[in-house]
């Protein structure tokens, strides 16, 4: 709930639960106080806030006021001041009502929460923090108050406390089996940037893409993995595979690079598929590179057709090898031709036989093949089994994608 709407709800509750009528509580109001308070209450209900404040000044003139008279007057003054747009005056009035000592229990808690909201709306973030913490300590441990506290820390540029408040709030939400809001996660990501916390930023991005898998979040996350120091060139094609799977549309140059990498890896079927997608999306076939792109597609189409004719021979040859690398590569070749059902058992057999070089890459590719074959649960298990090596970051992101809302 937006904080302005939250305050309106609180004000309505306060007006309903703290009437100014004489004789409704043990301590009766004096007529010179009770009558203008009753008049002010009626004017507030008609949204005639300036007239209500004038009536409250009449009641105030009957000083000295009792604690109950003070509490009621200040409570009504707070509602009228906020209604007329003076949030700071409203906050001070509610503070005075609390200080009078008469509001108790749920009414005092509502007043405390209202003070924090009013200070926040007045952009007095240090005082908003003080009163939000008082509200939480008094039992007002609701989502809106915790959000207000975190955002007040953020707007006050208190990054460490903002991070702590957001992590506590997000953790509590997750422990309750609910999904943190996108706003909470974006705030935490922003705080991580302010603190130069690269690991924290990436961890928050991973939560964002799991719950709110927008292409812009994925693009940022994938770019961070790809540009980390030491990321191997041999996994560049896998970066493009993930990008396409999560809906991050590559540029024309990236499509051609991915297709060329596929051809170099002996995967002409995947190269042709990448180029076909590029032409279908109108990324390719235009501008000064159009002729080169068309030639590349023709080459990929020819190599793909030749490869399909010889693929069964490659499979038989790989089956006789001592190392499982040939079986894995043949499975990946079938996957590039859009045949994941054939790819999965071959890659599994290759891994069972043993892959001497970069076995984590092979497990990553098995997970991709399982995902393409519709075996999502098994693919997640496979991705999670890639715990080390260069492929681990990509495998973790694939696992997040497979378990996300968009998968």
TORZAZA-134865 format. One record per residue (C-alpha): residue number from 1; residue in one letter; y, z, x. Coordinates in steps of 0.05 Angstrom, whole numbers, padded with zeros to 5 digits. Each point is the difference from the previous one (the first is absolute). Layout:
BEGIN
num=NUM | residu=a | py=Y | pz=Z | px=X
...
This chain:
BEGIN
num=1 | residu=x | py=00000 | pz=00000 | px=00000
num=2 | residu=x | py=00069 | pz=-00018 | px=00029
num=3 | residu=x | py=00039 | pz=00063 | px=00017
num=4 | residu=x | py=00055 | pz=-00014 | px=-00050
num=5 | residu=x | py=-00051 | pz=-00005 | px=-00055
num=6 | residu=x | py=-00033 | pz=00063 | px=00026
num=7 | residu=x | py=00065 | pz=00037 | px=-00005
num=8 | residu=x | py=00012 | pz=-00025 | px=-00072
num=9 | residu=x | py=-00068 | pz=00027 | px=-00019
num=10 | residu=x | py=00015 | pz=00067 | px=00034
num=11 | residu=x | py=00068 | pz=00005 | px=-00034
num=12 | residu=x | py=-00031 | pz=-00013 | px=-00069
num=13 | residu=x | py=-00051 | pz=00054 | px=00014
num=14 | residu=x | py=00053 | pz=00049 | px=00023
num=15 | residu=x | py=00043 | pz=-00013 | px=-00060
num=16 | residu=x | py=-00059 | pz=00011 | px=-00046
num=17 | residu=x | py=-00025 | pz=00064 | px=00032
num=18 | residu=x | py=00066 | pz=00035 | px=00014
num=19 | residu=x | py=00040 | pz=-00001 | px=-00066
num=20 | residu=x | py=00067 | pz=00034 | px=-00002
num=21 | residu=x | py=-00009 | pz=00031 | px=-00069
num=22 | residu=x | py=00018 | pz=00073 | px=-00005
num=23 | residu=x | py=-00057 | pz=00048 | px=-00016
num=24 | residu=x | py=-00057 | pz=-00044 | px=00025
num=25 | residu=x | py=-00015 | pz=00047 | px=00058
num=26 | residu=x | py=00002 | pz=00076 | px=00009
num=27 | residu=x | py=00071 | pz=-00001 | px=00027
num=28 | residu=x | py=00049 | pz=-00026 | px=-00053
num=29 | residu=x | py=00057 | pz=-00045 | px=00019
num=30 | residu=x | py=00071 | pz=00022 | px=-00014
num=31 | residu=x | py=00032 | pz=-00044 | px=-00054
num=32 | residu=x | py=00056 | pz=-00021 | px=00047
num=33 | residu=x | py=-00054 | pz=-00028 | px=00047
num=34 | residu=x | py=-00054 | pz=-00020 | px=-00049
num=35 | residu=x | py=00043 | pz=-00043 | px=-00045
num=36 | residu=x | py=00028 | pz=-00046 | px=00055
num=37 | residu=x | py=-00069 | pz=-00004 | px=00031
num=38 | residu=x | py=-00030 | pz=-00022 | px=-00066
num=39 | residu=x | py=00056 | pz=-00051 | px=-00007
num=40 | residu=x | py=-00012 | pz=-00026 | px=00070
num=41 | residu=x | py=-00074 | pz=-00007 | px=-00014
num=42 | residu=x | py=00015 | pz=-00042 | px=-00062
num=43 | residu=x | py=00049 | pz=-00044 | px=00038
num=44 | residu=x | py=-00050 | pz=-00011 | px=00056
num=45 | residu=x | py=-00051 | pz=-00025 | px=-00050
num=46 | residu=x | py=00053 | pz=-00049 | px=-00024
num=47 | residu=x | py=00013 | pz=-00019 | px=00073
num=48 | residu=x | py=00072 | pz=00023 | px=-00005
num=49 | residu=x | py=-00003 | pz=00031 | px=00069
num=50 | residu=x | py=00075 | pz=00008 | px=00014
num=51 | residu=x | py=00009 | pz=00037 | px=-00067
num=52 | residu=x | py=-00061 | pz=00043 | px=00017
num=53 | residu=x | py=00030 | pz=00020 | px=00067
num=54 | residu=x | py=00065 | pz=00020 | px=-00036
num=55 | residu=x | py=-00040 | pz=00046 | px=-00046
num=56 | residu=x | py=-00035 | pz=00030 | px=00060
num=57 | residu=x | py=00066 | pz=00017 | px=00031
num=58 | residu=x | py=00017 | pz=00038 | px=-00063
num=59 | residu=x | py=-00063 | pz=00041 | px=00007
num=60 | residu=x | py=00014 | pz=00011 | px=00073
num=61 | residu=x | py=00068 | pz=00029 | px=-00018
num=62 | residu=x | py=-00035 | pz=00059 | px=-00033
num=63 | residu=x | py=-00018 | pz=00029 | px=00069
num=64 | residu=x | py=-00032 | pz=00042 | px=00023
num=65 | residu=x | py=-00063 | pz=-00034 | px=-00024
num=66 | residu=x | py=-00069 | pz=00033 | px=-00003
num=67 | residu=x | py=-00056 | pz=-00030 | px=00042
num=68 | residu=x | py=-00030 | pz=-00033 | px=-00062
num=69 | residu=x | py=00068 | pz=-00028 | px=-00021
num=70 | residu=x | py=00011 | pz=-00027 | px=00070
num=71 | residu=x | py=-00069 | pz=-00032 | px=00003
num=72 | residu=x | py=00009 | pz=-00036 | px=-00067
num=73 | residu=x | py=00070 | pz=-00022 | px=00016
num=74 | residu=x | py=-00018 | pz=-00028 | px=00068
num=75 | residu=x | py=-00062 | pz=-00033 | px=-00027
num=76 | residu=x | py=00041 | pz=-00037 | px=-00052
num=77 | residu=x | py=00054 | pz=-00015 | px=00051
num=78 | residu=x | py=-00053 | pz=-00032 | px=00044
num=79 | residu=x | py=-00024 | pz=-00045 | px=-00056
num=80 | residu=x | py=00071 | pz=-00020 | px=-00019
num=81 | residu=x | py=00022 | pz=-00012 | px=00071
num=82 | residu=x | py=-00060 | pz=-00044 | px=00015
num=83 | residu=x | py=00011 | pz=-00037 | px=-00064
num=84 | residu=x | py=00071 | pz=-00016 | px=00021
num=85 | residu=x | py=-00024 | pz=-00024 | px=00068
num=86 | residu=x | py=00018 | pz=00060 | px=00044
num=87 | residu=x | py=-00067 | pz=00015 | px=00031
num=88 | residu=x | py=00026 | pz=00047 | px=00053
num=89 | residu=x | py=00036 | pz=00044 | px=-00052
num=90 | residu=x | py=-00063 | pz=-00001 | px=-00042
num=91 | residu=x | py=-00042 | pz=00024 | px=00059
num=92 | residu=x | py=00049 | pz=00057 | px=00015
num=93 | residu=x | py=-00002 | pz=00020 | px=-00074
num=94 | residu=x | py=-00076 | pz=00004 | px=-00001
num=95 | residu=x | py=00002 | pz=00040 | px=00065
num=96 | residu=x | py=00046 | pz=00049 | px=-00034
num=97 | residu=x | py=-00047 | pz=00004 | px=-00061
num=98 | residu=x | py=-00057 | pz=00017 | px=00046
num=99 | residu=x | py=00041 | pz=00050 | px=00039
num=100 | residu=x | py=00017 | pz=00036 | px=-00066
num=101 | residu=x | py=-00073 | pz=00022 | px=00001
num=102 | residu=x | py=-00016 | pz=-00014 | px=-00072
num=103 | residu=x | py=-00040 | pz=-00065 | px=00003
num=104 | residu=x | py=-00072 | pz=00015 | px=00016
num=105 | residu=x | py=-00068 | pz=-00033 | px=00002
num=106 | residu=x | py=-00004 | pz=-00072 | px=-00022
num=107 | residu=x | py=00075 | pz=-00002 | px=-00017
num=108 | residu=x | py=00020 | pz=00022 | px=00070
num=109 | residu=x | py=-00048 | pz=-00050 | px=00031
num=110 | residu=x | py=00031 | pz=-00057 | px=-00042
num=111 | residu=x | py=00070 | pz=00022 | px=00022
num=112 | residu=x | py=-00022 | pz=00002 | px=00073
num=113 | residu=x | py=-00029 | pz=-00070 | px=-00005
num=114 | residu=x | py=00062 | pz=-00025 | px=-00035
num=115 | residu=x | py=00044 | pz=00027 | px=00056
num=116 | residu=x | py=-00041 | pz=-00039 | px=00052
num=117 | residu=x | py=00006 | pz=-00064 | px=-00041
num=118 | residu=x | py=00075 | pz=00008 | px=-00010
num=119 | residu=x | py=00012 | pz=00012 | px=00074
num=120 | residu=x | py=-00042 | pz=-00062 | px=00016
num=121 | residu=x | py=00040 | pz=-00042 | px=-00049
num=122 | residu=x | py=00064 | pz=00027 | px=00032
num=123 | residu=x | py=-00027 | pz=-00022 | px=00068
num=124 | residu=x | py=00001 | pz=00071 | px=00025
num=125 | residu=x | py=-00069 | pz=-00006 | px=00032
num=126 | residu=x | py=-00001 | pz=00066 | px=00040
num=127 | residu=x | py=00011 | pz=00040 | px=-00065
num=128 | residu=x | py=-00049 | pz=-00045 | px=-00037
num=129 | residu=x | py=-00052 | pz=00018 | px=00052
num=130 | residu=x | py=00015 | pz=00075 | px=-00007
num=131 | residu=x | py=-00008 | pz=-00001 | px=-00075
num=132 | residu=x | py=-00060 | pz=-00047 | px=-00001
num=133 | residu=x | py=-00036 | pz=00048 | px=00048
num=134 | residu=x | py=00019 | pz=00059 | px=-00046
num=135 | residu=x | py=-00028 | pz=-00038 | px=-00059
num=136 | residu=x | py=-00066 | pz=-00014 | px=00036
num=137 | residu=x | py=-00005 | pz=00072 | px=00024
num=138 | residu=x | py=00010 | pz=00024 | px=-00072
num=139 | residu=x | py=-00057 | pz=-00042 | px=-00025
num=140 | residu=x | py=00035 | pz=-00066 | px=-00015
num=141 | residu=x | py=-00051 | pz=-00038 | px=00042
num=142 | residu=x | py=00008 | pz=-00065 | px=-00039
num=143 | residu=x | py=00000 | pz=-00071 | px=00026
num=144 | residu=x | py=00074 | pz=-00012 | px=-00016
num=145 | residu=x | py=00025 | pz=00061 | px=00038
num=146 | residu=x | py=-00043 | pz=-00015 | px=00061
num=147 | residu=x | py=00025 | pz=-00072 | px=-00001
num=148 | residu=x | py=00072 | pz=00025 | px=-00005
num=149 | residu=x | py=-00011 | pz=00047 | px=00059
num=150 | residu=x | py=-00030 | pz=-00055 | px=00043
num=151 | residu=x | py=00056 | pz=-00049 | px=-00018
num=152 | residu=x | py=00053 | pz=00052 | px=00013
num=153 | residu=x | py=-00028 | pz=00012 | px=00070
num=154 | residu=x | py=-00001 | pz=-00075 | px=00010
num=155 | residu=x | py=00072 | pz=-00011 | px=-00023
num=156 | residu=x | py=00022 | pz=00060 | px=00042
num=157 | residu=x | py=-00032 | pz=-00037 | px=00059
num=158 | residu=x | py=-00045 | pz=00060 | px=00013
num=159 | residu=x | py=-00059 | pz=-00044 | px=00022
num=160 | residu=x | py=-00050 | pz=00054 | px=00022
num=161 | residu=x | py=00006 | pz=00039 | px=-00065
num=162 | residu=x | py=00001 | pz=-00065 | px=-00041
num=163 | residu=x | py=-00066 | pz=-00020 | px=00034
num=164 | residu=x | py=-00031 | pz=00068 | px=-00013
num=165 | residu=x | py=00022 | pz=00001 | px=-00073
num=166 | residu=x | py=-00025 | pz=-00070 | px=-00013
num=167 | residu=x | py=-00067 | pz=00012 | px=00035
num=168 | residu=x | py=-00010 | pz=00064 | px=-00040
num=169 | residu=x | py=00016 | pz=-00036 | px=-00065
num=170 | residu=x | py=-00043 | pz=-00061 | px=00015
num=171 | residu=x | py=-00057 | pz=00045 | px=00023
num=172 | residu=x | py=00002 | pz=00041 | px=-00064
num=173 | residu=x | py=00000 | pz=-00064 | px=-00041
num=174 | residu=x | py=-00060 | pz=-00028 | px=00036
num=175 | residu=x | py=-00038 | pz=00066 | px=-00005
num=176 | residu=x | py=00011 | pz=-00002 | px=-00075
num=177 | residu=x | py=-00034 | pz=-00068 | px=-00001
num=178 | residu=x | py=00064 | pz=-00039 | px=-00015
num=179 | residu=x | py=00036 | pz=-00055 | px=00038
num=180 | residu=x | py=00066 | pz=00017 | px=00034
num=181 | residu=x | py=00059 | pz=-00039 | px=-00027
num=182 | residu=x | py=00025 | pz=-00061 | px=00037
num=183 | residu=x | py=00068 | pz=00034 | px=00008
num=184 | residu=x | py=-00031 | pz=00060 | px=00035
num=185 | residu=x | py=-00039 | pz=-00043 | px=00048
num=186 | residu=x | py=00060 | pz=-00045 | px=00015
num=187 | residu=x | py=00043 | pz=00061 | px=00014
num=188 | residu=x | py=-00053 | pz=00028 | px=00048
num=189 | residu=x | py=-00004 | pz=-00067 | px=00035
num=190 | residu=x | py=00076 | pz=-00001 | px=00007
num=191 | residu=x | py=00000 | pz=00071 | px=00028
num=192 | residu=x | py=-00053 | pz=-00022 | px=00051
num=193 | residu=x | py=00046 | pz=-00057 | px=00022
num=194 | residu=x | py=00058 | pz=00049 | px=00007
num=195 | residu=x | py=-00043 | pz=00045 | px=00044
num=196 | residu=x | py=-00028 | pz=-00058 | px=00041
num=197 | residu=x | py=-00069 | pz=00022 | px=-00024
num=198 | residu=x | py=-00039 | pz=-00065 | px=00009
num=199 | residu=x | py=-00067 | pz=00030 | px=-00017
num=200 | residu=x | py=00028 | pz=00035 | px=-00062
num=201 | residu=x | py=00033 | pz=-00064 | px=-00023
num=202 | residu=x | py=-00065 | pz=-00039 | px=00006
num=203 | residu=x | py=-00040 | pz=00054 | px=-00035
num=204 | residu=x | py=00049 | pz=00000 | px=-00058
num=205 | residu=x | py=-00001 | pz=-00076 | px=-00003
num=206 | residu=x | py=-00075 | pz=00004 | px=-00007
num=207 | residu=x | py=00008 | pz=00047 | px=-00059
num=208 | residu=x | py=00051 | pz=-00048 | px=-00030
num=209 | residu=x | py=-00045 | pz=-00062 | px=00005
num=210 | residu=x | py=-00059 | pz=00039 | px=-00029
num=211 | residu=x | py=00039 | pz=00022 | px=-00062
num=212 | residu=x | py=00054 | pz=-00054 | px=-00005
num=213 | residu=x | py=-00028 | pz=-00061 | px=00036
num=214 | residu=x | py=00064 | pz=-00041 | px=00003
num=215 | residu=x | py=00001 | pz=-00059 | px=00049
num=216 | residu=x | py=00062 | pz=00028 | px=00036
num=217 | residu=x | py=-00036 | pz=00065 | px=00016
num=218 | residu=x | py=-00061 | pz=-00037 | px=00024
num=219 | residu=x | py=00042 | pz=-00047 | px=00042
num=220 | residu=x | py=00033 | pz=00058 | px=00035
num=221 | residu=x | py=-00066 | pz=00036 | px=00012
num=222 | residu=x | py=-00037 | pz=-00061 | px=00026
num=223 | residu=x | py=00057 | pz=-00018 | px=00046
num=224 | residu=x | py=-00002 | pz=00069 | px=00030
num=225 | residu=x | py=-00074 | pz=-00006 | px=00015
num=226 | residu=x | py=00007 | pz=-00069 | px=00028
num=227 | residu=x | py=00058 | pz=00018 | px=00047
num=228 | residu=x | py=-00028 | pz=00065 | px=00026
num=229 | residu=x | py=-00008 | pz=00000 | px=00076
num=230 | residu=x | py=-00067 | pz=-00027 | px=00022
num=231 | residu=x | py=-00018 | pz=-00034 | px=-00066
num=232 | residu=x | py=-00049 | pz=-00056 | px=00021
num=233 | residu=x | py=00014 | pz=-00073 | px=-00013
num=234 | residu=x | py=-00072 | pz=-00011 | px=-00022
num=235 | residu=x | py=00014 | pz=00040 | px=-00065
num=236 | residu=x | py=00061 | pz=-00042 | px=-00019
num=237 | residu=x | py=-00042 | pz=-00042 | px=-00049
num=238 | residu=x | py=-00023 | pz=00065 | px=-00031
num=239 | residu=x | py=00072 | pz=00020 | px=-00011
num=240 | residu=x | py=00011 | pz=-00064 | px=-00039
num=241 | residu=x | py=-00064 | pz=00012 | px=-00040
num=242 | residu=x | py=00026 | pz=00068 | px=-00021
num=243 | residu=x | py=00069 | pz=-00026 | px=-00015
num=244 | residu=x | py=-00027 | pz=-00053 | px=-00047
num=245 | residu=x | py=-00046 | pz=00051 | px=-00034
num=246 | residu=x | py=00057 | pz=00048 | px=-00016
num=247 | residu=x | py=00049 | pz=-00054 | px=-00023
num=248 | residu=x | py=00045 | pz=-00005 | px=00060
num=249 | residu=x | py=00016 | pz=-00074 | px=00002
num=250 | residu=x | py=00005 | pz=-00025 | px=00072
num=251 | residu=x | py=00051 | pz=-00050 | px=00024
num=252 | residu=x | py=-00016 | pz=-00073 | px=00013
num=253 | residu=x | py=-00006 | pz=00012 | px=00075
num=254 | residu=x | py=-00046 | pz=00060 | px=-00012
num=255 | residu=x | py=-00046 | pz=-00041 | px=-00046
num=256 | residu=x | py=-00007 | pz=-00054 | px=00053
num=257 | residu=x | py=-00011 | pz=00052 | px=00054
num=258 | residu=x | py=-00054 | pz=00034 | px=-00041
num=259 | residu=x | py=-00034 | pz=-00067 | px=-00013
num=260 | residu=x | py=00002 | pz=-00019 | px=00074
num=261 | residu=x | py=-00029 | pz=00068 | px=00018
num=262 | residu=x | py=-00056 | pz=-00011 | px=-00050
num=263 | residu=x | py=-00016 | pz=-00069 | px=00029
num=264 | residu=x | py=00000 | pz=00029 | px=00070
num=265 | residu=x | py=-00048 | pz=00054 | px=-00022
num=266 | residu=x | py=-00048 | pz=-00052 | px=-00027
num=267 | residu=x | py=00017 | pz=00015 | px=-00073
num=268 | residu=x | py=00024 | pz=-00068 | px=-00027
num=269 | residu=x | py=-00016 | pz=00019 | px=-00072
num=270 | residu=x | py=00049 | pz=00058 | px=00004
num=271 | residu=x | py=00051 | pz=-00043 | px=00035
num=272 | residu=x | py=-00003 | pz=-00053 | px=-00055
num=273 | residu=x | py=00005 | pz=00055 | px=-00054
num=274 | residu=x | py=00062 | pz=00029 | px=00033
num=275 | residu=x | py=00033 | pz=-00068 | px=00004
num=276 | residu=x | py=-00019 | pz=-00017 | px=-00072
num=277 | residu=x | py=00033 | pz=00064 | px=-00023
num=278 | residu=x | py=00062 | pz=-00016 | px=00041
num=279 | residu=x | py=00007 | pz=-00068 | px=-00032
num=280 | residu=x | py=-00014 | pz=00027 | px=-00070
num=281 | residu=x | py=00055 | pz=00052 | px=00009
num=282 | residu=x | py=00049 | pz=-00054 | px=00025
num=283 | residu=x | py=00005 | pz=00035 | px=00067
num=284 | residu=x | py=-00027 | pz=-00061 | px=00036
num=285 | residu=x | py=00012 | pz=-00075 | px=-00006
num=286 | residu=x | py=00076 | pz=00005 | px=00004
num=287 | residu=x | py=00052 | pz=-00006 | px=00054
num=288 | residu=x | py=-00007 | pz=-00024 | px=00072
num=289 | residu=x | py=-00069 | pz=00030 | px=00008
num=290 | residu=x | py=-00029 | pz=-00034 | px=-00062
num=291 | residu=x | py=-00037 | pz=-00056 | px=00037
num=292 | residu=x | py=-00030 | pz=00048 | px=00051
num=293 | residu=x | py=-00023 | pz=00046 | px=-00056
num=294 | residu=x | py=-00033 | pz=-00058 | px=-00037
num=295 | residu=x | py=-00036 | pz=-00021 | px=00064
num=296 | residu=x | py=-00024 | pz=00071 | px=00010
num=297 | residu=x | py=-00027 | pz=00002 | px=-00071
num=298 | residu=x | py=-00037 | pz=-00067 | px=00010
num=299 | residu=x | py=-00030 | pz=00027 | px=00065
num=300 | residu=x | py=-00021 | pz=00065 | px=-00034
num=301 | residu=x | py=-00030 | pz=-00038 | px=-00059
num=302 | residu=x | py=-00041 | pz=-00043 | px=00047
num=303 | residu=x | py=-00023 | pz=00058 | px=00043
num=304 | residu=x | py=-00017 | pz=00041 | px=-00062
num=305 | residu=x | py=-00044 | pz=-00057 | px=-00028
num=306 | residu=x | py=-00035 | pz=-00008 | px=00067
num=307 | residu=x | py=-00010 | pz=00075 | px=00006
num=308 | residu=x | py=-00031 | pz=00007 | px=-00069
num=309 | residu=x | py=-00052 | pz=-00053 | px=00018
num=310 | residu=x | py=-00020 | pz=00037 | px=00063
num=311 | residu=x | py=00007 | pz=00072 | px=-00025
num=312 | residu=x | py=-00074 | pz=00009 | px=-00017
num=313 | residu=x | py=-00018 | pz=-00021 | px=00071
num=314 | residu=x | py=00050 | pz=00051 | px=00028
num=315 | residu=x | py=-00032 | pz=00053 | px=-00043
num=316 | residu=x | py=-00070 | pz=-00015 | px=00026
num=317 | residu=x | py=00024 | pz=00000 | px=00072
num=318 | residu=x | py=00036 | pz=00067 | px=-00009
num=319 | residu=x | py=-00063 | pz=00030 | px=-00030
num=320 | residu=x | py=-00037 | pz=-00011 | px=00065
num=321 | residu=x | py=00052 | pz=00032 | px=00045
num=322 | residu=x | py=-00010 | pz=00069 | px=00028
num=323 | residu=x | py=00072 | pz=00021 | px=-00013
num=324 | residu=x | py=00027 | pz=00002 | px=-00071
num=325 | residu=x | py=00066 | pz=-00033 | px=00015
num=326 | residu=x | py=-00023 | pz=-00069 | px=-00022
num=327 | residu=x | py=-00024 | pz=00027 | px=-00067
num=328 | residu=x | py=00067 | pz=00035 | px=-00011
num=329 | residu=x | py=00039 | pz=-00063 | px=00018
num=330 | residu=x | py=-00044 | pz=-00043 | px=-00045
num=331 | residu=x | py=00011 | pz=00049 | px=-00057
num=332 | residu=x | py=00075 | pz=-00003 | px=00012
num=333 | residu=x | py=-00005 | pz=-00076 | px=-00001
num=334 | residu=x | py=-00034 | pz=00002 | px=-00068
num=335 | residu=x | py=00054 | pz=00048 | px=-00024
num=336 | residu=x | py=00054 | pz=-00050 | px=00021
num=337 | residu=x | py=-00036 | pz=-00053 | px=-00042
num=338 | residu=x | py=00005 | pz=00047 | px=-00061
num=339 | residu=x | py=-00072 | pz=00023 | px=00002
num=340 | residu=x | py=00003 | pz=00077 | px=00008
num=341 | residu=x | py=-00069 | pz=00010 | px=-00030
num=342 | residu=x | py=-00029 | pz=-00037 | px=00060
num=343 | residu=x | py=00048 | pz=00032 | px=00048
num=344 | residu=x | py=-00017 | pz=00073 | px=-00015
num=345 | residu=x | py=-00074 | pz=00001 | px=00018
num=346 | residu=x | py=00012 | pz=-00040 | px=00064
num=347 | residu=x | py=00054 | pz=00047 | px=00025
num=348 | residu=x | py=-00043 | pz=00060 | px=-00019
num=349 | residu=x | py=-00059 | pz=-00029 | px=00039
num=350 | residu=x | py=00045 | pz=-00014 | px=00060
num=351 | residu=x | py=00025 | pz=00072 | px=00001
num=352 | residu=x | py=-00071 | pz=00026 | px=-00007
num=353 | residu=x | py=-00022 | pz=-00042 | px=00059
num=354 | residu=x | py=00060 | pz=00024 | px=00041
num=355 | residu=x | py=00067 | pz=-00030 | px=00019
num=356 | residu=x | py=00016 | pz=00010 | px=00073
num=357 | residu=x | py=00074 | pz=-00018 | px=-00003
num=358 | residu=x | py=00050 | pz=00030 | px=-00050
num=359 | residu=x | py=-00051 | pz=00027 | px=-00051
num=360 | residu=x | py=00058 | pz=00031 | px=-00040
num=361 | residu=x | py=00027 | pz=-00070 | px=-00012
num=362 | residu=x | py=-00068 | pz=-00018 | px=-00030
num=363 | residu=x | py=00001 | pz=00061 | px=-00046
num=364 | residu=x | py=00071 | pz=-00019 | px=-00022
num=365 | residu=x | py=-00025 | pz=-00070 | px=-00017
num=366 | residu=x | py=-00059 | pz=00028 | px=-00038
num=367 | residu=x | py=00048 | pz=00041 | px=-00042
num=368 | residu=x | py=00041 | pz=-00062 | px=-00015
num=369 | residu=x | py=-00062 | pz=-00039 | px=-00019
num=370 | residu=x | py=-00024 | pz=00056 | px=-00046
num=371 | residu=x | py=00068 | pz=00002 | px=-00033
num=372 | residu=x | py=-00001 | pz=-00075 | px=-00011
num=373 | residu=x | py=-00070 | pz=00007 | px=-00029
num=374 | residu=x | py=00025 | pz=00050 | px=-00051
num=375 | residu=x | py=-00034 | pz=00061 | px=00031
num=376 | residu=x | py=00064 | pz=00042 | px=00003
num=377 | residu=x | py=-00031 | pz=00069 | px=00008
num=378 | residu=x | py=-00045 | pz=-00023 | px=00056
num=379 | residu=x | py=00057 | pz=-00036 | px=00033
num=380 | residu=x | py=00042 | pz=00065 | px=00000
num=381 | residu=x | py=-00058 | pz=00037 | px=00032
num=382 | residu=x | py=-00006 | pz=-00054 | px=00053
num=383 | residu=x | py=00075 | pz=00000 | px=00016
num=384 | residu=x | py=-00001 | pz=00076 | px=00006
num=385 | residu=x | py=-00057 | pz=-00005 | px=00050
num=386 | residu=x | py=00047 | pz=-00035 | px=00049
num=387 | residu=x | py=00026 | pz=00063 | px=00033
num=388 | residu=x | py=00019 | pz=-00025 | px=00069
num=389 | residu=x | py=00020 | pz=-00061 | px=00038
num=390 | residu=x | py=00055 | pz=-00051 | px=-00013
num=391 | residu=x | py=-00026 | pz=-00017 | px=-00070
num=392 | residu=x | py=00008 | pz=00071 | px=-00028
num=393 | residu=x | py=00072 | pz=-00008 | px=-00024
num=394 | residu=x | py=-00016 | pz=-00064 | px=-00038
num=395 | residu=x | py=-00064 | pz=00030 | px=-00029
num=396 | residu=x | py=00038 | pz=00060 | px=-00026
num=397 | residu=x | py=00051 | pz=-00046 | px=-00034
num=398 | residu=x | py=-00056 | pz=-00041 | px=-00031
num=399 | residu=x | py=-00031 | pz=00064 | px=-00027
num=400 | residu=x | py=00066 | pz=00020 | px=-00031
num=401 | residu=x | py=00007 | pz=-00069 | px=-00031
num=402 | residu=x | py=-00070 | pz=00002 | px=-00029
num=403 | residu=x | py=00014 | pz=00067 | px=-00031
num=404 | residu=x | py=00070 | pz=-00016 | px=-00025
num=405 | residu=x | py=00022 | pz=-00015 | px=-00071
num=406 | residu=x | py=00008 | pz=-00074 | px=00014
num=407 | residu=x | py=-00069 | pz=-00011 | px=00029
